[in-house]
Amino acid sequence: MAKNQNSKEENIKLFKRLVTLSYALLDSLRLAYCISLHKAQGSQCERIIIWLSSTPMIDRCWIYTALTRAEKEIHIVGPRKRMVQAIRRTGASDRRRTYLHRYLQEFAVL
């Protein structure tokens, strides 16, 4: 952070860009925590912020899991195109071939 003398603003380097923020904005910030979706599985949070990166790891199952962690608010950050790509991308579980359905049919009592 570069301090501006006699100023009501602060210059901050953010993602390789210099951004000017007012002290009023900085004073309004509250402490927050970030965890990965992997660690959040099985948990709920009041607010969820989903950052849509370009990784192929984000697929429809990942999106579903992320959305179902929120209790009140969901904020999705990123281009709409990435959200559409993620929803259309099938995960490994969708492509997995198992014989579970055969076993269930074979041992089902009808």
Secondary structure, 3 states (H helix, E strand, C coil): CEECCCCCEEEEEECCEEEEEEHHHHHHCCCCCCCCHHHHCCCCEEEEEEECCCCCCCCHHHHHHHHCCEEEEEEEECCHHHHHHHHHCCCHHHHCCCCHHHHHHHHCCC
